[in-house]
Amino acid sequence: MKKWVFLLVMLLPLGCEAIQQEPQAANVEYSKEVDQAQEAAPQKKAPTKTQTKTQTKAQTIKVTKNQIYQGNLLLVNKQYPVHEEGVTADVVNLFRDKELSQGYVVLDKTIRLSKGVAQKFQTMVNAASKEGVSAFMISSGYRDNKEQAQLYKSMGADYALPAGHSEHNLGLSLDIGSTQTEMNRAPEGKWLQKNAWAYGFILRYPKDKTEITGIQYEPWHFRYVGLPHSAIMQEKNFTLEQYLDYLKEQETVSTTIEGKSYEVSYYPVSGNTSIPVPVGRSYELSGNNMDGVIVTLLP
C-alpha cells in the first residue's frame, strides 16, 4: 500500500507539468501564426509627402525663384502683378493669322493672343459649332502695358485694372462675345459656361464670386489654365484664387478625366529648390505668381 502511495506522489508532479506544458506549446504555435500573418499582411503607414507625390522612381528637377512667375496658373490681380517672364512668348496677331481665326469673328485688326491658347479656342468653337452654337467673337486678347495703361485711364478703376495687373497682360485671357446678343443671354455664353472646362478654359470672374476675385461679374472674360485644372475647378466651383489655396492646403491632388489620370502637386519655392518627378512621365510646371510652383503629372 505504501509503495502505491509513494508511486502516486511521484507521478502527480509529472502529470501537472504535462498539463501545464500543453497550453504553453499551443500558445507558441499560435504566436508563430500571428507573427506570420502580421508579416504577410500589408503594414499601413501614414503617407509621407514624397509617397503622396509618386510611388515610382523619381528624378530631381531644379526650380529657381523665377519659375514662380511663369506658367498657365499665374494669379494676376491688384496684389500680384505680371512679371516680364510671365508674358507668353507665342503671342500672335489673330487677324493676320487666318488659320487661327477660322470659325469665329475677330473684332478688329489689333487683337493678339497666345498662339497655343488660340489653337485651343479654335478647337473649342469647332466643337460648339457641331452643337449648333457658332456665333463666337473675340473682342480682346493680349494687351501690353501701354495699352493697359490707356484703357485704365479712359475706363477708370471700376472697369479696368492698372498696367501689369490685368490678366490680359499675360496673353492667356480673352474676352469672348457673341455676334447675336450679349454674352449673359447668348447661346455662346451658356455653352461656354457648361463646356469650356473640357478645353482648359475657365470663366474667370463668375457672378457669385466677386468678393473673392475682387472683380465684378464678366460673362465674357475667359482664361486658359489647361486640364486637369479647369476640370477640378468646374467640379468644385472654384475660382483660380480658391483653387490655388486648395492646392496649397492639400499639397497633392489626383484626378481622372475621361480615363486619364493626373496628379497635381504644390511646392513652396523661396530660392533654388529641388523637386522630385517620376522618371519617364511627362509633366508640366507652372508658378502661382505668389510663393510656389505647381507640378502636374500628365497621363
HELIX and SHEET records of a PDB file:
HELIX    1   1 LYS A    2  ALA A   40  1                                  39    
HELIX    2   2 LYS A   49  LYS A   53  1                                   5    
HELIX    3   3 LYS A   65  TYR A   69  5                                   5    
HELIX    4   4 GLU A   84  GLY A   86  5                                   3    
HELIX    5   5 LYS A   98  LEU A  100  5                                   3    
HELIX    6   6 LYS A  115  SER A  129  1                                  15    
HELIX    7   7 ASN A  145  MET A  155  1                                  11    
HELIX    8   8 GLU A  167  ASN A  169  5                                   3    
HELIX    9   9 PRO A  187  ASN A  195  1                                   9    
HELIX   10  10 ALA A  196  TYR A  199  5                                   4    
HELIX   11  11 LYS A  207  LYS A  209  5                                   3    
HELIX   12  12 THR A  210  THR A  213  1                                   4    
HELIX   13  13 HIS A  229  LYS A  236  1                                   8    
HELIX   14  14 LEU A  240  GLN A  250  1                                  11    
SHEET    1   A 2 ALA A  58  VAL A  63  0                                        
SHEET    2   A 2 THR A 273  PRO A 278 -1                                        
SHEET    1   B 2 VAL A  91  ASN A  93  0                                        
SHEET    2   B 2 ARG A 112  SER A 114 -1                                        
SHEET    1   C 5 VAL A 105  VAL A 106  0                                        
SHEET    2   C 5 PHE A 136  SER A 140  1                                        
SHEET    3   C 5 SER A 173  SER A 178 -1                                        
SHEET    4   C 5 HIS A 221  TYR A 224 -1                                        
SHEET    5   C 5 PHE A 201  LEU A 203 -1                                        
SHEET    1   D 4 THR A 252  ILE A 257  0                                        
SHEET    2   D 4 LYS A 260  PRO A 268 -1                                        
SHEET    3   D 4 GLY A 292  LEU A 297 -1                                        
SHEET    4   D 4 TYR A 283  GLY A 287 -1                                        
END                                                                             
